[in-house]
Amino acid sequence: MKYVIIGNSAAAVGCIEGLRKCDKSGSITVISDEKHHVYSRPLISYYLAGKVKPDNMVYRKKDFYEKNNVTTLFDTKAVSIDPKAKKVALDNGKSVAYDKLLIATGSSPFVPTTQGLGNQSNVFTFLRYDDALGIEKLINPQSRVVVVGAGLIGLKAAEGLAPVTGSVHVVELAPRVLPMILDEEAAAPVQKRLEENGITFHLGITAEKVVGDEKVEKVILKDGTELPCDVLVMGVGVRPNVAEAKSAGVEVNRGIIVDNAMRTNVSDIYAAGDVTEGVDLITGERKIMALWPNAYAQGRAAAYDMCGSKDDFDGVFPMNAVGFFGLSMITAGVQGGDGIEVQVKRNEKTGATRRFFVKDDKLVGMILVGDVDRAGIYTYLISEKIPLSSLEKALTDDDFGLNALGYEKMKERISS
């Protein structure tokens, strides 16, 4: 059996490890347009800040491919898929035959149209290791950095750059940081922590123009504010890499449509990771959920189906666990909408905030900032859709914990 994987991140690793559990001898080929051994993308900001060394960036040990008998085609782009001939054409003019194919191409940065923005040498996105390596070459302790976008990508870039540069200014169209996952109340302490560490925000405004031909010299905001710039990071958002899949007849909405075995509508073609649309267990809607554990689990589920075993992927709900300068934060589920009640628990001493979103006697979402100790219990309540009226304590009680589930549920939770 010939297995081919396009992409080399968490979904690919899940697929490789899954395949080798059920097929020890089939050939596995990984095609990646990056030149690096599989690495942990969430660590690139820590690499920039000098907190992580190159050797610590790897997601699996250096002998991972050799141990799993994987052929790697790095720095090579898959340009098209021929589902009839079962071949993947490469940008070097060659092709790779497959019996089963996994598309795990992830996402690419979305760069909004901005007057004057072209191919200047000091403009970067912040999704790949090469982005961090390129930025690293240009920065010094006096560098003036402008980051466009205050979502997760933009803020992780800002966090990594603030300790090693002269200034970091973040520009965001929304009126708060992390607008896709935090409400106004929860965003405030996150913004404060970032500001305490030297990051300046320009919220509710856009970058209208950049000045400079070979290099961006300054960024001009819509209100006329001018920000001197040595490095410009565009961290606005991402879009799934679906072009090759779409041209091969694979069904695509925003992302690739898959079933719970990660099969697409085209025979012997699977997809996993950020390029797919998964089912939100809370709302039942299909959406892109760019979650690292989600990508790995999807890759593994695809692998088992590829070699005739079974490990269906049951779906997830949106969840983000992230920290900024030591301030931990976890968000999950739904954070607003019709019929949702918000319950708040705030520690006035530390400023830690827990915000719970409740609908029809069920916990459907949460935002934890500065206090994430009970996150596992809350996510259990969300995923199992446990009626809150059946609990022995309220979510906002000081001593809320496993004991709130009651004796029998506690035994079940601890043993699972």
N, C-alpha and C positions, 0 to 999 in steps of 0.2 A: 504494500500500500504506500502510495506517495502522498504525503501531507505537505501542503505549502501554507505558510502564514505570511501575510503582508502586514508588517508592523512589528515592533520590537519593544513593547512596554508590558504593563501588567497583564493585559488580556493574552498576549503572546506567551508569557511565562505560565499562566494558568493552563493554556492549551498544551504547551510542551509537557508540563508535569502531569497533566491528565492523560495525554497520549501514552506516555511511558509507563503509566500504571496498567494500561489495558493493551498496549501493543509495544513490545520490547524491540521489534525488529524493523518496523516500517520506517521509511526514510522521512525525515523532517527537514524542510528547508525554510529558513526565515529570510525574508526580503525586507530591507530597511533602508530608507533614504538617509538615515543618520549613520555616522561612522563609529558610534560608540557601543561598547558592551552595554547590556541592559542596565539602566540606572533608575534611581528613584527621583522622578520629576519634582515631587514636593520639596526636595532638598536643595534645589538650585539657588534659592534665596539665601540659605544658610552657607552655601559655598561662597557666594559673593561677599557675605559678611565675615568670612574667614573662620566660621564656626565648624565647617566640615571640610575635610581634605578630599582630594580626588579619589583616593582609594576607598573612602567611606561612601561615595556616591553610588556604588554598585548595588543593584537590587538583588542580584544573585552572585555567588562567588565566580571568580574569573574562569574556573574550569566548568562552568555550568553547561555550556554548549558541548564541550568535549564529553562530559559525563553522560549527557543525554543523546549523544550521537546526532547532533544537529549541524547541518550545513548552513553557514551564514553568508548572505550576500549583502554586506554593508555598503553604505554610500552608493546604493543602487535603487533606482525608483521603478516601481511597477507602473507602467504607463497605460496598460489595457488588459482586460480579461476576455478570453474567448471561451465561453461556456460550452460550445459545441466541440471544439478541439481539446478542451480542458487544458488550456495553456495560459500562462501569464507572460505578457510581453514586457521586456525590460528596456530601460533607456539606453543600454549599451548595444541594442540590436539583437540581443539573445532572447530566449524564452525559457520558461520553466514549466514542465508538465506536472499536472496534479491529478490525483484521484479525489481528494477532498481538499477544499480551500477554505481558509479562514481569513476574512477581511477584518483586520484590527488596526485600521489606519488612523484612528484617533481624530483629533481636530487640528485646525490651523487658526492662527490669530486673525481676528477681524480688525482691519485698520480703516477707520472712517476717512472719507475724503476730506482733506484739509488743504486750504490754499497754500501753495508753496512747498508742500510735502512731496518729495520724490524719492530719489535713491541716495540721499545724503549718507555719508559714511558713519555718522554718529547716531543713527536712528535704529532702534531695536524693538523687537517684541520680547515677550518673556515667557515662553512656553517650553523651550528646549535648552539643553545643556550648552549648546553652541551659542545661544543668546547670552548666557552668563559669561562664557569664555570671551566673547567679543566685547562685552561691556567692561570686563575686567582689564582688558588691555588699554582702555581709554581713561579710566578713572584714577583720580589721585585725591588726597585729602582736601584739595581746594575745588574739586569739580562741582559744577552746578548742574543738578539733575532735575529734569521735568518728567513727571509720569502722568500720562493721560489715562484716566480710569481709576476709580476707587473701589473696584470689585476685588475679588480674591487675588487675581493675577496682579493687578496694579499695586495693591497694598503689600503683597509679598515682595514685589520688586522694591518698593519703597523701604520696607523693613530691612532688606538685605543691603541696600545702598546707603541708608542713613548713617551707619556707624563708620563708613569708610570714605565719605565724600563731604564736601563743604556744605551743601544744602540740597534738600529734596523738596520740591513743590509738586503737589498732586492736584490735578484738575479733574473735576467730575461734574457731569451734567445734572445728576440727581442732587437733591438737597442734603443728602447724608452719605456716609460711607457704607459700603456693602449693601446697597439698596435692594439687591435681589434676595437677600437672606435675612436682613435685620430690619426691624421697624425703628421708628425714630428714637424711642426710649432706649432700646438696646444698643443702637449705634453710638449714642453719646459717649459712654465710657470707653468704647473702642477708639473713637476719634481722640478722646482726651489722652489715652495712653500713647498713641502715635505722636501726638503733638508734644507730649512730654519728652519724647525721644528725638525731637528736632525736625519733625515733618510738618510742613505748612500746607494747609488745604485751601483750595479755591472751589467751593461747592456751588451748585446751581448755575454753572456757566460752562461754556465750551471753549476749546482752543480753536480760534478762528483762522489763524495764519501762522506759518513759520517763516523765518527770515534766514537766508543763507543758501548758497548754491551747493558747494561741495560738502559743507557741514552746516547743520542748523546752529545759528548763533543766538537766536532768541525765539520765544513763543509768545504770540500776541493773543490775549484772550478777547472775548466778545465785547467786554466793557472797556477795552483799550489797555488794560494792564499788560506790561511787558515783562517777561521772565527771561533773564539771561540763561543760556543753555549750552552746556558742554556735551551732555548726553540726553537724548530724548527716548523715553520708553513708552511705546504704545501698548497699553494693557487694558483695552476696552472690552474685549470678549473673544469668543472663539466660534468657529463654525465647523461642523463635522466634515471630514474628507470623504465625500460620497461620489465624486465624479466618476471614478473608474467602475464602481459598483453600478451606478445608474446606467452607464453606457453598455454594461453587460446584461441589462434587463432586470437587475435586482430592484425590487420595490423599495422606493425611498419616499419618505415624507420630509421632515426636517432631518431625521437620521434614517438609517436602514431599519426596515421592519423585519423583526425576527419573531419566532415562536419561543416556547419555553425551553427548547433544546438548541436555541440559537440558529436554527435553520432559516434561510431566506426563502423566497418563492422560487429560486433557481436551484435545481437539483445539484447536490454536492457542494453548494456554496453556503458558508456560514458567516456570521459576523458577531463581533463581541467588542465591548468597551465603549468609549465615548462616541464612536461612530454610529451607535445603535440607539433606537428608541426602546426604552423599557416600560413596563407597566408599573405605575405608582400604586403601591398597595393601599394607600389611604384614599386616593380619589378614583382609582381605577383608570385613570387617563394614561395614554402613552406619552412619554416625554423623554428627552435626553437627560440622563442623570450621570454626570461626569464624576464618578466616585471610584477611587482606586480599588477598594475591596470588591466593588460591583464588577469592575472590569476583569479582575482575576477570576471571580466566580463564574462569570459568563464564559470566559475562555476555557475554563475547566469543563463546564457543562457541554460546550461545543465539542471538546475533545472526546468525551465519553460517547456522544452520539456518533461521532465520526467513526469510531471503532466498534460500534455495535453494542455499547453498554448504555447505561441510563444514569443521568444525574441532572434532572431538569432544574432549571433556574426559576425559582418561584417569584422573583421580582423583589424590589426593595422600595423604600420611600426615600425622598431626598434627605441627605444628611451631610453635614460638614463639620469636621473637627479641625480646628486651627487655633494658632496662638500668635499673638503679636507682642514682642518684648515681654514675654512672661505672662501675659494676660490670656488665659485659656478661654476658649469659646466653642460651644457645640450648638448647632441648630439642626432641627429635624422636622419632617412632616410639613404641615400647613401652618402658615403664620398669619392668616387673615381670611376674611370672606364673610359671606352672609351666615348669620346664626351662630357665629363663633364668640364664645365668652373668653375673656383674657383674665387669668389669675396671676397675680404677681407676688413674688417673695423677694424682698430686698434686704440685704445686710447693710444697715446704715453706717456701721464702722468701716467695713472694707469696700463698700460700693458694689459688691457682687450682687448680680441680679438673676433671678430665674423667672421666666415668663412662660406660662402654660396656656395653650390654646385648646379650648374644650368645646365639643359639639356633640349634642345628643348623648350626654353622659359618658363620652369617650374622650380621652386625650388624643388629639389629632396632630399636635405640633408643639414644639418647645424652642426656646432660646435661652441658653445658659451662658452667662458671661461672668467669668471670675470664680465660679463655683460649679464644677462639672462632676463632682464626686458621685452623684446618684444617676448619672446619665444612662447607665445600663438598665436601671430599673424603669426609667421613663420610656426608653425605647422599647422595652418589653411590653409596657402598657399600650404603647402605640401599635406595635406590630400584632399583638394578640387581641387588640380591640376590647380590652377588659373594662366593664362598666365601673366608673369611678365610685358609684354608690355602693359597690360590693367591697370596697377597700375599708380597712379599719382605721385609716387615718386620711386626712386631707393632704393634697399635694403640697400645700403651703405650710404644713405643720413643721416645726423645728426638728422634730425627731422622725420625720417621714423616712422610711427605708424599707428593707425587705419585710419587716414586721407588718407593714401596712397590707401586704398581700394575704395575710392569714397563714396559719400553720401549713395547711395542705399545699397551697400555692408556693410557699417558701420552699418546701421540700422539693417540689417539682422544678422550681427555678434553680436551686442549688445543684441538683443532680443533673441538669441538662447541660 
